Structures are given as C-alpha cells and as structure tokens.
Amino acid sequence: SAKDDCTPVGYLKYTWRLVINNDVNFDLVGTGSTANFNTTKLNTVPFGKHKITWAVEDGCGNIVTCNHFVT
C-alpha cells in the first residue's frame, strides 16, 4: 500500500515487475496494487526465489519503488 500528501490514494498508479529466479530480465509485468500471476501470460511461476519490484506514481509524476523477494 502507499499514500501521498498531494494525491488521493485512489489516484495512485501502481505497476509491478517480476524477475523469475532473480536474474536480470523482467519476466512478467503488470499494473495494480496486487500481483496475480494466474492471470498473466504464464499460468504458473516456477519454484525458486523471485524478485518483484513495485512502483507507485503520484499525480505529480513522482515515482517510488521497492523490491521484495518471494520464494
């Protein structure tokens, strides 16, 4: 979740990128504040350690990112 001092929460724009097996290439990308891999072009994500990068943009064009690892 995110919040901003000048943009209402409902107007924040979320994107995400998943790197399967934590290599250098983004394998899946999407929008929204949740990532559902069952609705992407890959129906399953393989076992392993993967990195997801979240980005949130406010109404002024400011972007903040964070990374999380999922296994």
N, CA, C, O and CB atoms as a CASP TS submission, in Angstrom:
PFRMAT TS
TARGET T0000
AUTHOR 0000-0000-0000
METHOD Language model
MODEL 1
PARENT N/A
ATOM      1  N   SER     1       0.843  -1.179   0.000  1.00  0.00           N
ATOM      2  CA  SER     1       0.000   0.000   0.000  1.00  0.00           C
ATOM      3  C   SER     1       0.884   1.236   0.000  1.00  0.00           C
ATOM      4  O   SER     1       2.054   1.185   0.378  1.00  0.00           O
ATOM      5  CB  SER     1      -0.957   0.002   1.214  1.00  0.00           C
ATOM      6  N   ALA     2       0.310   2.324  -0.424  1.00  0.00           N
ATOM      7  CA  ALA     2       1.041   3.580  -0.467  1.00  0.00           C
ATOM      8  C   ALA     2       0.095   4.724  -0.146  1.00  0.00           C
ATOM      9  O   ALA     2      -1.123   4.592  -0.258  1.00  0.00           O
ATOM     10  CB  ALA     2       1.705   3.788  -1.844  1.00  0.00           C
ATOM     11  N   LYS     3       0.669   5.834   0.250  1.00  0.00           N
ATOM     12  CA  LYS     3      -0.111   7.049   0.457  1.00  0.00           C
ATOM     13  C   LYS     3       0.761   8.230   0.057  1.00  0.00           C
ATOM     14  O   LYS     3       1.986   8.124  -0.009  1.00  0.00           O
ATOM     15  CB  LYS     3      -0.599   7.177   1.944  1.00  0.00           C
ATOM     16  N   ASP     4       0.107   9.358  -0.210  1.00  0.00           N
ATOM     17  CA  ASP     4       0.819  10.536  -0.682  1.00  0.00           C
ATOM     18  C   ASP     4       0.157  11.771  -0.083  1.00  0.00           C
ATOM     19  O   ASP     4      -1.048  11.770   0.165  1.00  0.00           O
ATOM     20  CB  ASP     4       0.831  10.604  -2.241  1.00  0.00           C
ATOM     21  N   ASP     5       0.933  12.818   0.149  1.00  0.00           N
ATOM     22  CA  ASP     5       0.391  14.042   0.741  1.00  0.00           C
ATOM     23  C   ASP     5      -0.449  14.860  -0.234  1.00  0.00           C
ATOM     24  O   ASP     5      -1.333  15.601   0.195  1.00  0.00           O
ATOM     25  CB  ASP     5       1.516  14.894   1.263  1.00  0.00           C
ATOM     26  N   CYS     6      -0.191  14.740  -1.550  1.00  0.00           N
ATOM     27  CA  CYS     6      -0.908  15.592  -2.504  1.00  0.00           C
ATOM     28  C   CYS     6      -1.839  14.833  -3.441  1.00  0.00           C
ATOM     29  O   CYS     6      -2.619  15.455  -4.163  1.00  0.00           O
ATOM     30  CB  CYS     6       0.075  16.362  -3.318  1.00  0.00           C
ATOM     31  N   THR     7      -1.775  13.496  -3.447  1.00  0.00           N
ATOM     32  CA  THR     7      -2.607  12.692  -4.354  1.00  0.00           C
ATOM     33  C   THR     7      -3.456  11.734  -3.542  1.00  0.00           C
ATOM     34  O   THR     7      -2.917  10.975  -2.737  1.00  0.00           O
ATOM     35  CB  THR     7      -1.733  11.911  -5.375  1.00  0.00           C
ATOM     36  N   PRO     8      -4.775  11.745  -3.728  1.00  0.00           N
ATOM     37  CA  PRO     8      -5.622  10.773  -3.016  1.00  0.00           C
ATOM     38  C   PRO     8      -5.208   9.340  -3.346  1.00  0.00           C
ATOM     39  O   PRO     8      -4.767   9.056  -4.460  1.00  0.00           O
ATOM     40  CB  PRO     8      -7.109  10.987  -3.374  1.00  0.00           C
ATOM     41  N   VAL     9      -5.349   8.454  -2.384  1.00  0.00           N
ATOM     42  CA  VAL     9      -4.926   7.055  -2.532  1.00  0.00           C
ATOM     43  C   VAL     9      -5.527   6.422  -3.785  1.00  0.00           C
ATOM     44  O   VAL     9      -4.845   5.653  -4.461  1.00  0.00           O
ATOM     45  CB  VAL     9      -5.328   6.241  -1.292  1.00  0.00           C
ATOM     46  N   GLY    10      -6.759   6.718  -4.106  1.00  0.00           N
ATOM     47  CA  GLY    10      -7.414   6.127  -5.268  1.00  0.00           C
ATOM     48  C   GLY    10      -6.829   6.543  -6.605  1.00  0.00           C
ATOM     49  O   GLY    10      -7.123   5.920  -7.626  1.00  0.00           O
ATOM     50  N   TYR    11      -6.005   7.586  -6.620  1.00  0.00           N
ATOM     51  CA  TYR    11      -5.405   8.070  -7.865  1.00  0.00           C
ATOM     52  C   TYR    11      -3.941   7.680  -8.022  1.00  0.00           C
ATOM     53  O   TYR    11      -3.318   8.031  -9.024  1.00  0.00           O
ATOM     54  CB  TYR    11      -5.528   9.563  -7.939  1.00  0.00           C
ATOM     55  N   LEU    12      -3.386   6.969  -7.061  1.00  0.00           N
ATOM     56  CA  LEU    12      -2.011   6.490  -7.197  1.00  0.00           C
ATOM     57  C   LEU    12      -1.969   5.383  -8.237  1.00  0.00           C
ATOM     58  O   LEU    12      -2.879   4.557  -8.305  1.00  0.00           O
ATOM     59  CB  LEU    12      -1.456   5.986  -5.837  1.00  0.00           C
ATOM     60  N   LYS    13      -0.911   5.360  -9.053  1.00  0.00           N
ATOM     61  CA  LYS    13      -0.765   4.361 -10.115  1.00  0.00           C
ATOM     62  C   LYS    13       0.308   3.354  -9.714  1.00  0.00           C
ATOM     63  O   LYS    13       1.463   3.711  -9.482  1.00  0.00           O
ATOM     64  CB  LYS    13      -0.406   5.035 -11.474  1.00  0.00           C
ATOM     65  N   TYR    14      -0.095   2.101  -9.640  1.00  0.00           N
ATOM     66  CA  TYR    14       0.813   1.015  -9.265  1.00  0.00           C
ATOM     67  C   TYR    14       1.223   0.214 -10.498  1.00  0.00           C
ATOM     68  O   TYR    14       0.405  -0.045 -11.381  1.00  0.00           O
ATOM     69  CB  TYR    14       0.152   0.088  -8.220  1.00  0.00           C
ATOM     70  N   THR    15       2.483  -0.172 -10.548  1.00  0.00           N
ATOM     71  CA  THR    15       2.972  -1.143 -11.531  1.00  0.00           C
ATOM     72  C   THR    15       3.892  -2.113 -10.796  1.00  0.00           C
ATOM     73  O   THR    15       4.429  -1.798  -9.734  1.00  0.00           O
ATOM     74  CB  THR    15       3.723  -0.434 -12.730  1.00  0.00           C
ATOM     75  N   TRP    16       4.063  -3.283 -11.371  1.00  0.00           N
ATOM     76  CA  TRP    16       4.978  -4.262 -10.791  1.00  0.00           C
ATOM     77  C   TRP    16       5.698  -5.013 -11.900  1.00  0.00           C
ATOM     78  O   TRP    16       5.211  -5.137 -13.024  1.00  0.00           O
ATOM     79  CB  TRP    16       4.221  -5.249  -9.872  1.00  0.00           C
ATOM     80  N   ARG    17       6.871  -5.507 -11.543  1.00  0.00           N
ATOM     81  CA  ARG    17       7.680  -6.322 -12.460  1.00  0.00           C
ATOM     82  C   ARG    17       8.239  -7.492 -11.675  1.00  0.00           C
ATOM     83  O   ARG    17       8.756  -7.323 -10.570  1.00  0.00           O
ATOM     84  CB  ARG    17       8.834  -5.483 -13.119  1.00  0.00           C
ATOM     85  N   LEU    18       8.134  -8.677 -12.251  1.00  0.00           N
ATOM     86  CA  LEU    18       8.629  -9.885 -11.598  1.00  0.00           C
ATOM     87  C   LEU    18       9.829 -10.419 -12.356  1.00  0.00           C
ATOM     88  O   LEU    18       9.798 -10.564 -13.578  1.00  0.00           O
ATOM     89  CB  LEU    18       7.525 -10.957 -11.508  1.00  0.00           C
ATOM     90  N   VAL    19      10.884 -10.708 -11.615  1.00  0.00           N
ATOM     91  CA  VAL    19      12.088 -11.321 -12.179  1.00  0.00           C
ATOM     92  C   VAL    19      12.143 -12.750 -11.649  1.00  0.00           C
ATOM     93  O   VAL    19      12.446 -12.979 -10.477  1.00  0.00           O
ATOM     94  CB  VAL    19      13.401 -10.505 -11.803  1.00  0.00           C
ATOM     95  N   ILE    20      11.848 -13.707 -12.525  1.00  0.00           N
ATOM     96  CA  ILE    20      11.872 -15.112 -12.126  1.00  0.00           C
ATOM     97  C   ILE    20      13.308 -15.547 -11.906  1.00  0.00           C
ATOM     98  O   ILE    20      14.188 -15.264 -12.718  1.00  0.00           O
ATOM     99  CB  ILE    20      11.188 -16.007 -13.189  1.00  0.00           C
ATOM    100  N   ASN    21      13.533 -16.236 -10.799  1.00  0.00           N
ATOM    101  CA  ASN    21      14.844 -16.732 -10.373  1.00  0.00           C
ATOM    102  C   ASN    21      15.842 -15.614 -10.124  1.00  0.00           C
ATOM    103  O   ASN    21      17.048 -15.861 -10.101  1.00  0.00           O
ATOM    104  CB  ASN    21      15.398 -17.677 -11.408  1.00  0.00           C
ATOM    105  N   ASN    22      15.363 -14.385  -9.938  1.00  0.00           N
ATOM    106  CA  ASN    22      16.192 -13.246  -9.569  1.00  0.00           C
ATOM    107  C   ASN    22      17.369 -13.036 -10.519  1.00  0.00           C
ATOM    108  O   ASN    22      18.472 -12.715 -10.077  1.00  0.00           O
ATOM    109  CB  ASN    22      16.703 -13.424  -8.166  1.00  0.00           C
ATOM    110  N   ASP    23      17.138 -13.217 -11.828  1.00  0.00           N
ATOM    111  CA  ASP    23      18.202 -12.919 -12.788  1.00  0.00           C
ATOM    112  C   ASP    23      18.081 -11.451 -13.195  1.00  0.00           C
ATOM    113  O   ASP    23      17.629 -10.642 -12.385  1.00  0.00           O
ATOM    114  CB  ASP    23      18.121 -13.864 -14.045  1.00  0.00           C
ATOM    115  N   VAL    24      18.457 -11.084 -14.385  1.00  0.00           N
ATOM    116  CA  VAL    24      18.466  -9.666 -14.759  1.00  0.00           C
ATOM    117  C   VAL    24      17.290  -9.247 -15.640  1.00  0.00           C
ATOM    118  O   VAL    24      17.105  -8.054 -15.880  1.00  0.00           O
ATOM    119  CB  VAL    24      19.745  -9.348 -15.469  1.00  0.00           C
ATOM    120  N   ASN    25      16.500 -10.188 -16.123  1.00  0.00           N
ATOM    121  CA  ASN    25      15.421  -9.861 -17.052  1.00  0.00           C
ATOM    122  C   ASN    25      14.065  -9.872 -16.359  1.00  0.00           C
ATOM    123  O   ASN    25      13.769 -10.776 -15.578  1.00  0.00           O
ATOM    124  CB  ASN    25      15.416 -10.838 -18.220  1.00  0.00           C
ATOM    125  N   PHE    26      13.232  -8.856 -16.648  1.00  0.00           N
ATOM    126  CA  PHE    26      11.864  -8.866 -16.154  1.00  0.00           C
ATOM    127  C   PHE    26      11.071  -9.863 -16.981  1.00  0.00           C
ATOM    128  O   PHE    26      11.042  -9.781 -18.209  1.00  0.00           O
ATOM    129  CB  PHE    26      11.224  -7.445 -16.216  1.00  0.00           C
ATOM    130  N   ASP    27      10.429 -10.803 -16.302  1.00  0.00           N
ATOM    131  CA  ASP    27       9.687 -11.848 -16.985  1.00  0.00           C
ATOM    132  C   ASP    27       8.191 -11.545 -17.081  1.00  0.00           C
ATOM    133  O   ASP    27       7.545 -11.889 -18.071  1.00  0.00           O
ATOM    134  CB  ASP    27       9.895 -13.159 -16.279  1.00  0.00           C
ATOM    135  N   LEU    28       7.654 -10.911 -16.063  1.00  0.00           N
ATOM    136  CA  LEU    28       6.236 -10.567 -16.044  1.00  0.00           C
ATOM    137  C   LEU    28       6.082  -9.130 -15.580  1.00  0.00           C
ATOM    138  O   LEU    28       6.828  -8.678 -14.710  1.00  0.00           O
ATOM    139  CB  LEU    28       5.437 -11.532 -15.128  1.00  0.00           C
ATOM    140  N   VAL    29       5.135  -8.411 -16.142  1.00  0.00           N
ATOM    141  CA  VAL    29       4.846  -7.045 -15.722  1.00  0.00           C
ATOM    142  C   VAL    29       3.336  -6.891 -15.590  1.00  0.00           C
ATOM    143  O   VAL    29       2.568  -7.598 -16.243  1.00  0.00           O
ATOM    144  CB  VAL    29       5.432  -6.005 -16.732  1.00  0.00           C
ATOM    145  N   GLY    30       2.925  -5.965 -14.741  1.00  0.00           N
ATOM    146  CA  GLY    30       1.504  -5.738 -14.576  1.00  0.00           C
ATOM    147  C   GLY    30       1.230  -4.416 -13.902  1.00  0.00           C
ATOM    148  O   GLY    30       2.152  -3.692 -13.524  1.00  0.00           O
ATOM    149  N   THR    31      -0.044  -4.105 -13.753  1.00  0.00           N
ATOM    150  CA  THR    31      -0.471  -2.893 -13.087  1.00  0.00           C
ATOM    151  C   THR    31      -1.393  -3.248 -11.947  1.00  0.00           C
ATOM    152  O   THR    31      -1.948  -4.346 -11.901  1.00  0.00           O
ATOM    153  CB  THR    31      -1.158  -1.937 -14.065  1.00  0.00           C
ATOM    154  N   GLY    32      -1.554  -2.322 -11.032  1.00  0.00           N
ATOM    155  CA  GLY    32      -2.428  -2.526  -9.897  1.00  0.00           C
ATOM    156  C   GLY    32      -1.647  -2.791  -8.627  1.00  0.00           C
ATOM    157  O   GLY    32      -0.450  -3.075  -8.664  1.00  0.00           O
ATOM    158  N   SER    33      -2.333  -2.696  -7.510  1.00  0.00           N
ATOM    159  CA  SER    33      -1.666  -2.833  -6.217  1.00  0.00           C
ATOM    160  C   SER    33      -1.542  -4.278  -5.753  1.00  0.00           C
ATOM    161  O   SER    33      -1.029  -4.532  -4.663  1.00  0.00           O
ATOM    162  CB  SER    33      -2.406  -2.043  -5.183  1.00  0.00           C
ATOM    163  N   THR    34      -2.001  -5.224  -6.560  1.00  0.00           N
ATOM    164  CA  THR    34      -1.784  -6.644  -6.282  1.00  0.00           C
ATOM    165  C   THR    34      -1.252  -7.309  -7.545  1.00  0.00           C
ATOM    166  O   THR    34      -1.551  -6.882  -8.661  1.00  0.00           O
ATOM    167  CB  THR    34      -3.101  -7.338  -5.796  1.00  0.00           C
ATOM    168  N   ALA    35      -0.477  -8.339  -7.358  1.00  0.00           N
ATOM    169  CA  ALA    35       0.082  -9.092  -8.488  1.00  0.00           C
ATOM    170  C   ALA    35      -0.537 -10.481  -8.475  1.00  0.00           C
ATOM    171  O   ALA    35      -0.320 -11.251  -7.539  1.00  0.00           O
ATOM    172  CB  ALA    35       1.654  -9.171  -8.413  1.00  0.00           C
ATOM    173  N   ASN    36      -1.306 -10.805  -9.508  1.00  0.00           N
ATOM    174  CA  ASN    36      -1.932 -12.115  -9.619  1.00  0.00           C
ATOM    175  C   ASN    36      -1.312 -12.816 -10.818  1.00  0.00           C
ATOM    176  O   ASN    36      -1.640 -12.504 -11.963  1.00  0.00           O
ATOM    177  CB  ASN    36      -3.492 -12.003  -9.764  1.00  0.00           C
ATOM    178  N   PHE    37      -0.433 -13.745 -10.563  1.00  0.00           N
ATOM    179  CA  PHE    37       0.303 -14.401 -11.634  1.00  0.00           C
ATOM    180  C   PHE    37      -0.540 -15.403 -12.400  1.00  0.00           C
ATOM    181  O   PHE    37      -0.125 -15.841 -13.473  1.00  0.00           O
ATOM    182  CB  PHE    37       1.509 -15.087 -11.076  1.00  0.00           C
ATOM    183  N   ASN    38      -1.708 -15.785 -11.896  1.00  0.00           N
ATOM    184  CA  ASN    38      -2.578 -16.715 -12.605  1.00  0.00           C
ATOM    185  C   ASN    38      -3.290 -16.067 -13.777  1.00  0.00           C
ATOM    186  O   ASN    38      -3.861 -16.774 -14.608  1.00  0.00           O
ATOM    187  CB  ASN    38      -3.590 -17.293 -11.659  1.00  0.00           C
ATOM    188  N   THR    39      -3.274 -14.737 -13.870  1.00  0.00           N
ATOM    189  CA  THR    39      -3.959 -14.052 -14.966  1.00  0.00           C
ATOM    190  C   THR    39      -2.972 -13.478 -15.971  1.00  0.00           C
ATOM    191  O   THR    39      -3.368 -12.737 -16.870  1.00  0.00           O
ATOM    192  CB  THR    39      -4.846 -12.942 -14.422  1.00  0.00           C
ATOM    193  N   THR    40      -1.693 -13.810 -15.832  1.00  0.00           N
ATOM    194  CA  THR    40      -0.667 -13.314 -16.740  1.00  0.00           C
ATOM    195  C   THR    40      -0.415 -14.337 -17.838  1.00  0.00           C
ATOM    196  O   THR    40      -1.051 -15.390 -17.878  1.00  0.00           O
ATOM    197  CB  THR    40       0.639 -13.003 -15.978  1.00  0.00           C
ATOM    198  N   LYS    41       0.518 -14.016 -18.727  1.00  0.00           N
ATOM    199  CA  LYS    41       0.811 -14.935 -19.835  1.00  0.00           C
ATOM    200  C   LYS    41       1.407 -16.254 -19.357  1.00  0.00           C
ATOM    201  O   LYS    41       1.298 -17.267 -20.047  1.00  0.00           O
ATOM    202  CB  LYS    41       1.763 -14.277 -20.816  1.00  0.00           C
ATOM    203  N   LEU    42       2.034 -16.251 -18.186  1.00  0.00           N
ATOM    204  CA  LEU    42       2.491 -17.505 -17.584  1.00  0.00           C
ATOM    205  C   LEU    42       1.454 -17.910 -16.551  1.00  0.00           C
ATOM    206  O   LEU    42       1.136 -17.127 -15.656  1.00  0.00           O
ATOM    207  CB  LEU    42       3.924 -17.360 -16.935  1.00  0.00           C
ATOM    208  N   ASN    43       0.934 -19.096 -16.660  1.00  0.00           N
ATOM    209  CA  ASN    43      -0.092 -19.522 -15.723  1.00  0.00           C
ATOM    210  C   ASN    43       0.472 -19.910 -14.368  1.00  0.00           C
ATOM    211  O   ASN    43      -0.254 -19.906 -13.374  1.00  0.00           O
ATOM    212  CB  ASN    43      -0.856 -20.673 -16.294  1.00  0.00           C
ATOM    213  N   THR    44       1.739 -20.240 -14.312  1.00  0.00           N
ATOM    214  CA  THR    44       2.364 -20.579 -13.040  1.00  0.00           C
ATOM    215  C   THR    44       3.753 -19.967 -12.989  1.00  0.00           C
ATOM    216  O   THR    44       4.407 -19.778 -14.015  1.00  0.00           O
ATOM    217  CB  THR    44       2.431 -22.114 -12.843  1.00  0.00           C
ATOM    218  N   VAL    45       4.179 -19.668 -11.803  1.00  0.00           N
ATOM    219  CA  VAL    45       5.540 -19.197 -11.577  1.00  0.00           C
ATOM    220  C   VAL    45       6.302 -20.389 -11.021  1.00  0.00           C
ATOM    221  O   VAL    45       5.826 -21.021 -10.078  1.00  0.00           O
ATOM    222  CB  VAL    45       5.591 -17.944 -10.593  1.00  0.00           C
ATOM    223  N   PRO    46       7.474 -20.724 -11.572  1.00  0.00           N
ATOM    224  CA  PRO    46       8.199 -21.903 -11.116  1.00  0.00           C
ATOM    225  C   PRO    46       8.704 -21.748  -9.680  1.00  0.00           C
ATOM    226  O   PRO    46       8.810 -20.633  -9.170  1.00  0.00           O
ATOM    227  CB  PRO    46       9.365 -22.185 -12.046  1.00  0.00           C
ATOM    228  N   PHE    47       9.012 -22.864  -9.039  1.00  0.00           N
ATOM    229  CA  PHE    47       9.620 -22.828  -7.721  1.00  0.00           C
ATOM    230  C   PHE    47      10.944 -22.101  -7.822  1.00  0.00           C
ATOM    231  O   PHE    47      11.640 -22.210  -8.831  1.00  0.00           O
ATOM    232  CB  PHE    47       9.810 -24.254  -7.146  1.00  0.00           C
ATOM    233  N   GLY    48      11.295 -21.364  -6.791  1.00  0.00           N
ATOM    234  CA  GLY    48      12.566 -20.653  -6.750  1.00  0.00           C
ATOM    235  C   GLY    48      12.413 -19.330  -6.037  1.00  0.00           C
ATOM    236  O   GLY    48      11.350 -19.023  -5.498  1.00  0.00           O
ATOM    237  N   LYS    49      13.477 -18.549  -6.034  1.00  0.00           N
ATOM    238  CA  LYS    49      13.484 -17.225  -5.417  1.00  0.00           C
ATOM    239  C   LYS    49      13.312 -16.187  -6.515  1.00  0.00           C
ATOM    240  O   LYS    49      14.094 -16.142  -7.464  1.00  0.00           O
ATOM    241  CB  LYS    49      14.801 -16.978  -4.609  1.00  0.00           C
ATOM    242  N   HIS    50      12.290 -15.358  -6.383  1.00  0.00           N
ATOM    243  CA  HIS    50      11.956 -14.381  -7.412  1.00  0.00           C
ATOM    244  C   HIS    50      11.904 -12.984  -6.795  1.00  0.00           C
ATOM    245  O   HIS    50      11.594 -12.834  -5.613  1.00  0.00           O
ATOM    246  CB  HIS    50      10.605 -14.733  -8.087  1.00  0.00           C
ATOM    247  N   LYS    51      12.205 -11.973  -7.592  1.00  0.00           N
ATOM    248  CA  LYS    51      12.157 -10.584  -7.117  1.00  0.00           C
ATOM    249  C   LYS    51      11.007  -9.857  -7.782  1.00  0.00           C
ATOM    250  O   LYS    51      10.851  -9.909  -9.002  1.00  0.00           O
ATOM    251  CB  LYS    51      13.493  -9.850  -7.397  1.00  0.00           C
ATOM    252  N   ILE    52      10.201  -9.179  -6.976  1.00  0.00           N
ATOM    253  CA  ILE    52       9.146  -8.340  -7.510  1.00  0.00           C
ATOM    254  C   ILE    52       9.472  -6.892  -7.150  1.00  0.00           C
ATOM    255  O   ILE    52       9.758  -6.574  -5.995  1.00  0.00           O
ATOM    256  CB  ILE    52       7.744  -8.767  -6.960  1.00  0.00           C
ATOM    257  N   THR    53       9.423  -6.025  -8.153  1.00  0.00           N
ATOM    258  CA  THR    53       9.661  -4.600  -7.957  1.00  0.00           C
ATOM    259  C   THR    53       8.344  -3.868  -8.123  1.00  0.00           C
ATOM    260  O   THR    53       7.701  -3.953  -9.169  1.00  0.00           O
ATOM    261  CB  THR    53      10.729  -4.059  -8.951  1.00  0.00           C
ATOM    262  N   TRP    54       7.955  -3.160  -7.102  1.00  0.00           N
ATOM    263  CA  TRP    54       6.737  -2.359  -7.112  1.00  0.00           C
ATOM    264  C   TRP    54       7.101  -0.912  -7.396  1.00  0.00           C
ATOM    265  O   TRP    54       8.126  -0.432  -6.912  1.00  0.00           O
ATOM    266  CB  TRP    54       5.971  -2.482  -5.766  1.00  0.00           C
ATOM    267  N   ALA    55       6.292  -0.212  -8.165  1.00  0.00           N
ATOM    268  CA  ALA    55       6.455   1.218  -8.399  1.00  0.00           C
ATOM    269  C   ALA    55       5.104   1.884  -8.191  1.00  0.00           C
ATOM    270  O   ALA    55       4.071   1.375  -8.627  1.00  0.00           O
ATOM    271  CB  ALA    55       7.015   1.506  -9.833  1.00  0.00           C
ATOM    272  N   VAL    56       5.127   3.026  -7.521  1.00  0.00           N
ATOM    273  CA  VAL    56       3.905   3.799  -7.303  1.00  0.00           C
ATOM    274  C   VAL    56       4.178   5.229  -7.761  1.00  0.00           C
ATOM    275  O   VAL    56       5.168   5.848  -7.368  1.00  0.00           O
ATOM    276  CB  VAL    56       3.451   3.757  -5.789  1.00  0.00           C
ATOM    277  N   GLU    57       3.271   5.742  -8.608  1.00  0.00           N
ATOM    278  CA  GLU    57       3.409   7.101  -9.128  1.00  0.00           C
ATOM    279  C   GLU    57       2.254   7.958  -8.629  1.00  0.00           C
ATOM    280  O   GLU    57       1.095   7.542  -8.655  1.00  0.00           O
ATOM    281  CB  GLU    57       3.457   7.100 -10.678  1.00  0.00           C
ATOM    282  N   ASP    58       2.594   9.171  -8.170  1.00  0.00           N
ATOM    283  CA  ASP    58       1.544  10.082  -7.715  1.00  0.00           C
ATOM    284  C   ASP    58       1.103  10.992  -8.855  1.00  0.00           C
ATOM    285  O   ASP    58       1.599  10.868  -9.975  1.00  0.00           O
ATOM    286  CB  ASP    58       2.033  10.922  -6.516  1.00  0.00           C
ATOM    287  N   GLY    59       0.182  11.898  -8.580  1.00  0.00           N
ATOM    288  CA  GLY    59      -0.353  12.786  -9.597  1.00  0.00           C
ATOM    289  C   GLY    59       0.623  13.836 -10.084  1.00  0.00           C
ATOM    290  O   GLY    59       0.346  14.518 -11.071  1.00  0.00           O
ATOM    291  N   CYS    60       1.771  13.988  -9.410  1.00  0.00           N
ATOM    292  CA  CYS    60       2.788  14.967  -9.809  1.00  0.00           C
ATOM    293  C   CYS    60       3.915  14.331 -10.616  1.00  0.00           C
ATOM    294  O   CYS    60       4.860  15.017 -11.005  1.00  0.00           O
ATOM    295  CB  CYS    60       3.365  15.650  -8.579  1.00  0.00           C
ATOM    296  N   GLY    61       3.826  13.031 -10.869  1.00  0.00           N
ATOM    297  CA  GLY    61       4.856  12.343 -11.636  1.00  0.00           C
ATOM    298  C   GLY    61       5.994  11.783 -10.798  1.00  0.00           C
ATOM    299  O   GLY    61       6.964  11.269 -11.355  1.00  0.00           O
ATOM    300  N   ASN    62       5.904  11.868  -9.472  1.00  0.00           N
ATOM    301  CA  ASN    62       6.920  11.283  -8.596  1.00  0.00           C
ATOM    302  C   ASN    62       6.703   9.780  -8.526  1.00  0.00           C
ATOM    303  O   ASN    62       5.570   9.312  -8.417  1.00  0.00           O
ATOM    304  CB  ASN    62       6.871  11.915  -7.172  1.00  0.00           C
ATOM    305  N   ILE    63       7.792   9.031  -8.588  1.00  0.00           N
ATOM    306  CA  ILE    63       7.718   7.568  -8.562  1.00  0.00           C
ATOM    307  C   ILE    63       8.617   7.047  -7.443  1.00  0.00           C
ATOM    308  O   ILE    63       9.759   7.480  -7.287  1.00  0.00           O
ATOM    309  CB  ILE    63       8.137   6.956  -9.942  1.00  0.00           C
ATOM    310  N   VAL    64       8.080   6.117  -6.678  1.00  0.00           N
ATOM    311  CA  VAL    64       8.848   5.435  -5.632  1.00  0.00           C
ATOM    312  C   VAL    64       8.783   3.950  -5.922  1.00  0.00           C
ATOM    313  O   VAL    64       7.731   3.430  -6.291  1.00  0.00           O
ATOM    314  CB  VAL    64       8.299   5.760  -4.192  1.00  0.00           C
ATOM    315  N   THR    65       9.913   3.261  -5.754  1.00  0.00           N
ATOM    316  CA  THR    65       9.953   1.815  -5.986  1.00  0.00           C
ATOM    317  C   THR    65      10.418   1.092  -4.725  1.00  0.00           C
ATOM    318  O   THR    65      11.087   1.673  -3.870  1.00  0.00           O
ATOM    319  CB  THR    65      10.883   1.477  -7.174  1.00  0.00           C
ATOM    320  N   CYS    66      10.056  -0.172  -4.629  1.00  0.00           N
ATOM    321  CA  CYS    66      10.589  -1.043  -3.585  1.00  0.00           C
ATOM    322  C   CYS    66      10.636  -2.460  -4.152  1.00  0.00           C
ATOM    323  O   CYS    66       9.882  -2.807  -5.061  1.00  0.00           O
ATOM    324  CB  CYS    66       9.718  -0.977  -2.270  1.00  0.00           C
ATOM    325  N   ASN    67      11.526  -3.258  -3.603  1.00  0.00           N
ATOM    326  CA  ASN    67      11.713  -4.640  -4.039  1.00  0.00           C
ATOM    327  C   ASN    67      11.358  -5.586  -2.898  1.00  0.00           C
ATOM    328  O   ASN    67      11.597  -5.293  -1.726  1.00  0.00           O
ATOM    329  CB  ASN    67      13.170  -4.880  -4.515  1.00  0.00           C
ATOM    330  N   HIS    68      10.786  -6.718  -3.265  1.00  0.00           N
ATOM    331  CA  HIS    68      10.517  -7.789  -2.323  1.00  0.00           C
ATOM    332  C   HIS    68      10.909  -9.103  -2.985  1.00  0.00           C
ATOM    333  O   HIS    68      10.789  -9.262  -4.199  1.00  0.00           O
ATOM    334  CB  HIS    68       9.018  -7.798  -1.879  1.00  0.00           C
ATOM    335  N   PHE    69      11.375 -10.033  -2.175  1.00  0.00           N
ATOM    336  CA  PHE    69      11.707 -11.357  -2.681  1.00  0.00           C
ATOM    337  C   PHE    69      10.643 -12.332  -2.235  1.00  0.00           C
ATOM    338  O   PHE    69      10.198 -12.292  -1.088  1.00  0.00           O
ATOM    339  CB  PHE    69      13.103 -11.810  -2.201  1.00  0.00           C
ATOM    340  N   VAL    70      10.233 -13.211  -3.137  1.00  0.00           N
ATOM    341  CA  VAL    70       9.264 -14.254  -2.832  1.00  0.00           C
ATOM    342  C   VAL    70       9.874 -15.601  -3.202  1.00  0.00           C
ATOM    343  O   VAL    70      10.606 -15.724  -4.183  1.00  0.00           O
ATOM    344  CB  VAL    70       7.920 -14.019  -3.590  1.00  0.00           C
ATOM    345  N   THR    71       9.558 -16.591  -2.404  1.00  0.00           N
ATOM    346  CA  THR    71      10.057 -17.945  -2.658  1.00  0.00           C
ATOM    347  C   THR    71       8.873 -18.867  -2.822  1.00  0.00           C
ATOM    348  O   THR    71       9.049 -20.065  -3.045  1.00  0.00           O
ATOM    349  CB  THR    71      10.988 -18.438  -1.512  1.00  0.00           C
TER
END
